[in-house]
């Protein structure tokens, strides 16, 4: 973890699909992949855990960025 300063400059939600889920997520799992089993393909990455929080009523809120063409292309082109 590190500390920095900055501002949100613009919305990029059109590139990344963020969803709320009821999949069990625990602190420290941010960045972890979420897999599903697909017949004929085996285990495939479906998304990446990005946050977990608690609603006002105490229920957990878990968020996942879904894999899409933009994110897959970005990851595949990392140096």
C-alpha positions as CSV (number, residue, x, y, z in Angstrom):
1,X,0.0,0.0,0.0
2,X,1.1,3.5,-0.7
3,X,-0.1,7.1,-0.2
4,X,-0.6,9.6,-2.9
5,X,-2.8,12.5,-3.9
6,X,-4.9,13.1,-7.1
7,X,-8.3,13.8,-8.6
8,X,-10.8,11.8,-10.5
9,X,-10.5,13.3,-14.0
10,X,-13.2,11.6,-16.0
11,X,-15.6,8.7,-16.0
12,X,-14.3,5.6,-17.7
13,X,-17.2,3.3,-16.9
14,X,-17.8,2.7,-20.6
15,X,-14.6,0.7,-20.8
16,X,-15.0,-1.4,-17.6
17,X,-18.2,-3.2,-16.5
18,X,-18.5,-2.9,-12.7
19,X,-21.0,-5.2,-11.1
20,X,-22.2,-5.8,-7.5
21,X,-22.2,-9.5,-6.5
22,X,-23.2,-11.8,-3.7
23,X,-20.1,-13.9,-4.2
24,X,-18.2,-14.1,-0.9
25,X,-15.3,-11.7,-1.0
26,X,-12.9,-11.0,1.9
27,X,-10.5,-8.1,2.6
28,X,-7.2,-8.6,0.8
29,X,-8.7,-10.2,-2.3
30,X,-8.7,-7.1,-4.4
31,X,-7.1,-7.9,-7.8
32,X,-7.9,-11.6,-7.5
33,X,-9.4,-13.2,-10.5
34,X,-12.9,-14.7,-10.5
35,X,-13.2,-18.0,-12.5
36,X,-16.1,-20.1,-13.8
37,X,-16.0,-23.5,-15.4
38,X,-17.0,-23.7,-19.1
39,X,-17.6,-27.0,-20.7
40,X,-14.9,-27.6,-23.4
41,X,-12.7,-24.8,-22.1
42,X,-12.2,-25.5,-18.5
43,X,-11.8,-22.7,-16.0
44,X,-12.0,-19.2,-17.5
45,X,-11.5,-15.8,-15.9
46,X,-14.8,-13.9,-15.7
47,X,-13.7,-10.8,-13.8
48,X,-11.5,-9.3,-11.1
49,X,-12.4,-8.5,-7.5
50,X,-12.0,-4.8,-6.9
51,X,-13.7,-4.0,-3.6
52,X,-15.7,-5.2,-0.6
53,X,-17.7,-3.0,1.7
54,X,-20.7,-3.2,4.0
55,X,-24.2,-1.7,3.4
56,X,-25.9,0.4,6.1
57,X,-27.9,-2.7,7.1
58,X,-24.7,-4.7,7.7
59,X,-25.0,-6.8,4.5
60,X,-21.8,-7.1,2.4
61,X,-21.4,-5.4,-0.9
62,X,-18.9,-7.0,-3.2
63,X,-17.8,-5.6,-6.6
64,X,-16.2,-7.2,-9.6
65,X,-14.9,-5.7,-12.9
66,X,-16.0,-8.1,-15.6
67,X,-13.6,-9.2,-18.2
68,X,-14.4,-7.6,-21.6
69,X,-12.5,-7.0,-24.9
70,X,-11.0,-3.7,-23.7
71,X,-9.6,-5.1,-20.4
72,X,-8.4,-8.3,-22.1
73,X,-6.6,-6.3,-24.8
74,X,-5.0,-4.0,-22.2
75,X,-3.8,-6.9,-20.1
76,X,-2.4,-8.8,-23.1
77,X,-0.5,-5.7,-24.3
78,X,1.3,-4.9,-20.9
79,X,5.1,-4.8,-21.3
